[in-house]
Amino acid sequence: MTTRPVTRRNAVLGIAAAATLARPSILRAQSTGRVVVVGGGFGGAACARALKRMQENLQIILIEPNAVFTSCPLSNEVIAGLRNIEAQQFGYDKLAAESVTVIGETVTTIEPQQRSVVTADGVALPYDRLVLSPGIDFHFDALPGYDETASKKMPHAWKAGEQTLLLRTQLEAMDDGGVVAIAVPANPSRCPPAPYERASLIAHYLKTKKPRSKVLILDAKDNFSQQRLFEKAWKELYGDMIERVALSQGGRVTSVDPSTKTIITEFGNYTPDVANVIPPQRAGRIAEIAGAADTSGWCPIDPMTFESKLVPNIHVIGDACLGGGIPKSASAASAQGKACAAAIVNLLAGDAPETPRLTGVCYNTVAPGYGFSLAGNYQPRGDIFAEVEGGATSPVDAPRELRAREAAEAERWFQTITAETFG
C-alpha cells in the first residue's frame, strides 16, 4: 500500500482513515465476543464506537467514571479567556445509543488470567479482549515538593477541567506587571507542543489585559516540536514578553516549594506570581495495575495490534503506550483506537491483522487567527511506530493569510474529531 501524503485538509477530513484498512476482512468476519474498553477519552471512545460499527455482533463495554469528558485540545484557549469550558465537554449518550454499554465506574482490579476487570462497586466483568486507554497520570516522585495538594496552588492544568479553570482564575487575579512561569517537563509527555501554545495564548491574554506582565518558560528540553514556528510567532506577536530558559541554560525544574510558590531549577530559584507546573508523566494508574507498564512507566505494545508486550489479550492505546515516533496527542489516540478496533475484530475472527497506517495532525494556535500545524504518517517498523514519508508542516515564512486559515482549520479539526468520537 502506498502512503498518501498528508495535508492539513485530508488530516481534518480523514481522521478515521486507519479504521478502514481492515474493513474487507471485517465484513467477512462474523465473530462474537465481549470487548471491554477502560477509559473514555479520544482513544477509548473512538475504539469502542469503531468496534461496534465494524462488528455489530460484538458486545462492547466502555468503562469511564466521568459522565462528562473534558477535552484537553483547545483548553489552552479556555485558560486565555478565549473559549468557555462548556465547549470542551462531551457526554456518552450517542455511544450508548449505538449499543455500546457505558458503565460509569472506576476499574480497581484487572485479573489477566481470568480475563476479568473489577469495578469499584465489586462487579466483575469478563472479557475476550481488553483495551486500556487510561491517558496519563503524574509521576509526582520525579518532582520533589509537587503533589495533588501542591497543584491547588501551582496548577498543572494538564488534565482539562477544574485545573484549567483554576489557572485561568489565577491569571485573572494577577496584577499587571506580574510573572507567569510555566515549568515544562522532559519527554515523553502528553502533547509536547502544548506548553508552548499555552505560553503563547497566555501572552496574548497578558498583552491585551496586563501588558506589563511576562511569561517565563522553564524547560527541561533544549529543543521542542515546531520550535522555529513558535519562536517566529513570539517575536512577531509578543516581542520580549516571553522568555524561555532551556535545559542547557539551567531551565530544568528540580523541585518546588508550594508554601512559597517557589520553583527551584539547577541554576536558580523563581517565585512567580502564577506558577503553572507541568510535572513528569507516566501511563494512567490502571495500566500499572494491569501489569502493562514497564519500568519506564509507559506501556510497550505490538504496533501491529496494540497488544501489550507484557500481558496477553490486553491492548493499550493513546497517551499510555510507547508509540515510538507517533506523538501523544488526541489525533494519534483516535487513530490508534480505530486501528486497534480493526485488529481486535480480525483477531477474534481468526484472521491476521492488517498493517495499520496512522495519520496524525497537531494544530497550535498562538493568537486568535494565527495557527500552524504538523501532520504525519506512521506505520509499524520493528517494535515501534515510525514516521514515514508524506508528512507536512507549516512553512516558517508563511503569510498571515495562511496562519489565519490554519487557525480556522484547527477549529474544524476539533469539531470533526469530537463529532466522530462522541457525536
Rosetta blueprint (number, residue, H / E / L):
1 M L
2 T L
3 T L
4 R L
5 P L
6 V L
7 T L
8 R H
9 R H
10 N H
11 A H
12 V H
13 L H
14 G L
15 I L
16 A L
17 A H
18 A H
19 A H
20 T H
21 L L
22 A L
23 R H
24 P H
25 S H
26 I H
27 L H
28 R H
29 A L
30 Q L
31 S L
32 T L
33 G E
34 R E
35 V E
36 V E
37 V E
38 V E
39 G L
40 G L
41 G L
42 F H
43 G H
44 G H
45 A H
46 A H
47 C H
48 A H
49 R H
50 A H
51 L H
52 K H
53 R H
54 M H
55 Q L
56 E L
57 N L
58 L E
59 Q E
60 I E
61 I E
62 L E
63 I E
64 E L
65 P L
66 N L
67 A L
68 V L
69 F E
70 T E
71 S L
72 C L
73 P L
74 L L
75 S H
76 N H
77 E H
78 V H
79 I H
80 A L
81 G L
82 L L
83 R L
84 N L
85 I H
86 E H
87 A H
88 Q H
89 Q E
90 F E
91 G L
92 Y L
93 D H
94 K H
95 L H
96 A H
97 A H
98 E L
99 S L
100 V L
101 T E
102 V E
103 I E
104 G L
105 E L
106 T L
107 V E
108 T E
109 T E
110 I E
111 E E
112 P L
113 Q L
114 Q L
115 R L
116 S E
117 V E
118 V E
119 T E
120 A L
121 D L
122 G L
123 V L
124 A E
125 L E
126 P E
127 Y L
128 D L
129 R E
130 L E
131 V E
132 L E
133 S L
134 P L
135 G L
136 I E
137 D E
138 F E
139 H L
140 F H
141 D H
142 A H
143 L L
144 P L
145 G L
146 Y L
147 D L
148 E L
149 T L
150 A H
151 S H
152 K H
153 K L
154 M L
155 P L
156 H L
157 A L
158 W L
159 K L
160 A L
161 G L
162 E H
163 Q H
164 T H
165 L H
166 L H
167 L H
168 R H
169 T H
170 Q H
171 L H
172 E H
173 A H
174 M L
175 D L
176 D L
177 G L
178 G L
179 V E
180 V E
181 A E
182 I E
183 A E
184 V E
185 P L
186 A L
187 N L
188 P L
189 S L
190 R L
191 C L
192 P L
193 P L
194 A H
195 P H
196 Y H
197 E H
198 R H
199 A H
200 S H
201 L H
202 I H
203 A H
204 H H
205 Y H
206 L H
207 K H
208 T H
209 K H
210 K L
211 P L
212 R L
213 S L
214 K E
215 V E
216 L E
217 I E
218 L E
219 D E
220 A L
221 K L
222 D L
223 N L
224 F L
225 S L
226 Q L
227 Q H
228 R H
229 L H
230 F H
231 E H
232 K H
233 A H
234 W H
235 K H
236 E H
237 L H
238 Y H
239 G L
240 D L
241 M L
242 I E
243 E E
244 R E
245 V E
246 A L
247 L H
248 S H
249 Q H
250 G L
251 G L
252 R L
253 V E
254 T E
255 S E
256 V E
257 D E
258 P L
259 S L
260 T L
261 K L
262 T E
263 I E
264 I E
265 T E
266 E L
267 F L
268 G L
269 N E
270 Y E
271 T L
272 P L
273 D L
274 V E
275 A E
276 N E
277 V E
278 I L
279 P L
280 P L
281 Q E
282 R E
283 A E
284 G L
285 R H
286 I H
287 A H
288 E H
289 I H
290 A H
291 G L
292 A L
293 A L
294 D L
295 T L
296 S L
297 G L
298 W L
299 C E
300 P E
301 I E
302 D E
303 P L
304 M L
305 T L
306 F L
307 E E
308 S E
309 K L
310 L L
311 V L
312 P L
313 N L
314 I E
315 H E
316 V E
317 I L
318 G H
319 D H
320 A H
321 C E
322 L E
323 G L
324 G E
325 G L
326 I L
327 P L
328 K L
329 S L
330 A H
331 S H
332 A H
333 A H
334 S H
335 A H
336 Q H
337 G H
338 K H
339 A H
340 C H
341 A H
342 A H
343 A H
344 I H
345 V H
346 N H
347 L H
348 L H
349 A L
350 G L
351 D L
352 A L
353 P L
354 E L
355 T L
356 P L
357 R L
358 L E
359 T E
360 G E
361 V E
362 C E
363 Y E
364 N E
365 T E
366 V E
367 A E
368 P L
369 G L
370 Y E
371 G E
372 F E
373 S E
374 L E
375 A E
376 G E
377 N E
378 Y E
379 Q E
380 P E
381 R E
382 G L
383 D L
384 I E
385 F E
386 A E
387 E E
388 V E
389 E E
390 G E
391 G E
392 A E
393 T E
394 S L
395 P L
396 V L
397 D L
398 A L
399 P L
400 R H
401 E H
402 L H
403 R H
404 A H
405 R H
406 E H
407 A H
408 A H
409 E H
410 A H
411 E H
412 R H
413 W H
414 F H
415 Q H
416 T H
417 I H
418 T H
419 A H
420 E H
421 T H
422 F H
423 G L
